[in-house]
Amino acid sequence: MTAHNNGRPPEAVYIHIPFCTNKCFYCDFNSYVLKDQPVMDYLHALDREMELTVQQTPPGVIKTIFVGGGTPTVLKPDEMAYFLASVRRHFPQWDDNIEFSMEANPGTTDIEKLKVMKEGGVNRVSFGVQAFQNELLSGIGRIHNVDDVYRSLENARSVGLNNLSVDLMFGLPNQTVDMLRESVRKALELDLPHYSIYSLKVEENTLFHTLFNKNKLPLPSEEDELEMYLLLMSEMEKAGYIQYEISNFAKPGMESRHNITYWRNEDYYGLGAGAHGYVKRQRHINIKGVNPYNEASRSGLPRLDSFEISEQEAMEDFMMVGLRMRAGVSGSAFQAQFGKTLEEIFGAPLHKLLHAGLLEQDGGTYRLSKQGILFGNDVFGEFVGLLTEV
């Protein structure tokens, strides 16, 4: 078996900050309302996890760091400064072109905090905007309004942070196709390098799930949702953005390199409460609760679970995540990672999907067709458990 990632040390870091000002109605992420949380204790625990992690698996030159949540920007400026210094201490070697992203909520990013972020090395900020209609925002439990969006982006630019992205959502309760059209128009007027646009999924353990079960969640019809997706794809394309992944659009060269690490099934460190990591064919999940995580970090790595990924499972993952990208999966990358050809392992489903018009082939590369983008889940489903059921 060939060594995963050619034996190189991980070059990507994900760090989870689990605090939020409040819990959004659709959110099933590992996040906790900030009030009365032991934030500094958490940042110390995170510092210890980083220390133990790099002892166990020394890092290479770091190419991407992504701080997600929760809402990392609820940290106060002094907490933020401590946190960023701690990252730099344990991962000291950074690529000259490092992409250091932090998720932010509009309204939690005053100038002082953004300055601390920039000084600490953050050079890309992703704002959770979701919609440009205040009534939709309050209906999904967001506490910012549209004015906060403009102010936050202006603040970021004023401290020299220009690599900005916003998240939008479609398929929201009471959202019409026209509302989405307006949101996409307003988002494009901002002329940002990158946009992520997701459809709402009703996840278990959320307020929306409870309402949905009581038939009290007025979601758009399937036809409207399809129309929304087609609309946003065509508007983004018209504006010169490349749909480099099912839900992500960028100006050429401004794709999120951190996410591409996941989609190429490459190694990354996962740090913080509830974080997932993938290093040397070993996946792990950290303890989720803040206090249990803090406690566990005192005596070792705060793991909830970790498990070997078999070669078969790694191959399936390679296909499922790789096909999310418009560039598709490359036969040579597959061969480099596994020492076998794509065709000998996945010939049958690949031919079936080509025949159905959901994939297209270009030399040794397979990618979603226009039709395949709309039926992505059917495509990925063909590879789930295909090899591991034996």
C-alpha positions, -999 to +999 in steps of 0.1 A: +000+000+000+014+034-009+018+060+019-010+084+020-002+119+007+032+106-002+042+106+034+043+144+036+033+159+070-001+177+070-001+212+055-037+222+065-051+230+099-088+233+109-095+249+143-130+250+159-142+279+181-176+266+194-191+298+207-220+318+192-240+348+203-271+327+198-281+294+182-295+297+146-327+277+140-311+255+113-277+249+130-266+215+141-229+224+144-211+219+176-218+254+190-228+269+223-242+303+233-214+324+245-229+338+277-211+324+308-188+301+288-152+296+300-137+311+269-101+316+281-101+281+296-111+268+262-083+287+245-058+273+269-071+238+263-068+244+226-033+255+231-025+222+249-042+202+221-020+220+195+011+213+216+003+175+219-008+172+183+025+187+168+045+165+192+027+134+178+027+145+142+051+174+134+037+198+109+051+206+075+050+241+060+014+251+066-005+261+034-039+267+048-055+274+082-093+276+086-109+288+118-146+278+119-174+275+145-195+286+160-185+321+154-148+327+159-153+364+158-172+364+191-138+363+208-129+396+223-098+413+209-075+401+237-088+365+235-084+367+197-048+379+201-040+351+225-056+325+202-037+336+171-004+338+189-010+303+201-016+291+165+016+307+153+036+292+182+027+256+174+026+259+136+055+283+130+063+275+094+039+291+070+039+290+033+046+325+017+011+323+002-007+309+032-045+311+031-056+318+067-094+320+068-117+328+096-155+326+097-172+357+109-207+369+116-217+403+104-220+426+134-193+408+154-164+424+135-155+459+147-123+475+135-103+468+166-110+430+163-103+429+126-069+446+132-060+419+157-070+393+132-049+408+105-019+412+128-023+376+139-020+364+103-056+361+091-058+371+055-092+358+044-126+363+061-158+344+053-190+362+064-222+342+072-246+365+055-273+339+044-298+364+029-303+401+021-338+403+035-341+412+072-374+392+076-357+361+063-327+366+086-348+369+117-369+339+105-338+317+106-325+330+139-297+352+126-292+383+148-275+405+122-294+427+097-285+437+062-268+470+073-245+450+095-233+431+064-223+463+046-206+477+077-187+445+084-173+443+049-164+479+049-146+474+083-127+444+069-115+464+038-105+494+059-079+473+078-066+458+045-085+425+045-097+421+009-099+384+004-135+381+015-163+356+010-199+355+019-222+325+025-258+327+011-285+301+016-315+291-006-345+270+001-352+290+033-387+291+049-408+318+031-380+325+006-392+331-029-372+328-061-374+366-064-359+371-029-330+348-039-325+367-071-323+399-051-298+384-026-276+371-054-277+406-071-268+424-039-241+399-032-226+403-066-227+441-063-201+436-035-177+423-061-161+398-038-136+371-049-156+342-035-192+331-027-205+300-010-242+293-017-258+264+002-293+249+002-310+246+035-309+211+050-333+204+078-310+187+103-320+167+134-317+184+168-326+219+154-356+241+159-364+238+122-365+200+125-391+203+153-412+228+132-408+206+101-422+176+120-452+197+131-458+208+095-450+244+105-419+251+083-431+269+052-403+256+028-403+265-009-415+238-033-391+214-049-397+232-083-389+266-067-358+252-051-345+238-084-353+271-100-333+289-073-303+267-079-304+271-117-309+309-112-279+313-089-257+291-112-265+312-143-262+346-124-228+336-110-216+324-144-228+356-161-208+376-135-176+358-143-175+334-114-164+298-117-185+271-100-154+252-088-175+230-065-212+222-062-219+251-037-188+274-042-181+301-068-149+321-072-131+345-095-104+325-113-076+318-088-096+328-057-109+293-049-108+283-012-076+262-010-085+249+024-118+234+012-099+219-018-078+200+007-109+183+020-122+176-015-089+161-026-090+138+005-057+152+017-045+152+053-055+180+077-052+186+115-086+190+132-083+209+165-109+221+191-142+208+206-160+185+182-134+190+154-127+162+129-092+156+116-076+132+090-039+123+093-021+093+079-053+074+071-066+080+107-098+100+112-106+114+146-134+133+163-128+154+194-150+155+225-179+180+218-188+197+250-167+227+261-161+217+297-155+180+289-131+191+261-113+215+285-111+187+311-098+160+287-071+183+273-054+184+307-045+148+305-039+141+268-055+145+234-093+152+238-105+124+216-141+112+214-132+086+188-105+078+162-104+051+136-083+037+108-097+043+074-092+013+052-078+016+017-113+008+003-130+035+023-103+060+014-109+052-023-147+057-019-141+090+000-117+101-028-145+097-053-173+111-032-155+143-022-135+147-054-165+146-077-180+176-058-154+197-076-160+209-112-124+198-120-135+163-111-113+134-101-080+127-118-069+092-126-033+102-121-040+116-086-059+084-077-030+062-090-005+083-070-025+078-038-035+042-042-012+026-068-042+014-088-062+028-117-096+044-114-110+021-140-099-012-123-116-001-090-146+019-102-151+010-138-187-002-134-202+029-116-181+053-138-195+037-170-230+036-157-229+074-148-212+083-181-240+064-199-266+082-178-251+116-188-243+125-151-206+124-156-183+134-185-149+121-192-118+140-204-088+118-208-081+104-173-104+128-156-141+123-146-163+152-137-200+160-131-219+171-162-243+200-161-270+175-153-248+157-128-245+189-108-283+189-102-282+153-092-249+152-073-262+131-044-273+104-069-237+104-083-220+103-049-244+076-038-230+052-064-197+051-045-210+048-009-201+014+006-193+001-029-161-016-019-165-019+019-197-041+018-176-071+009 
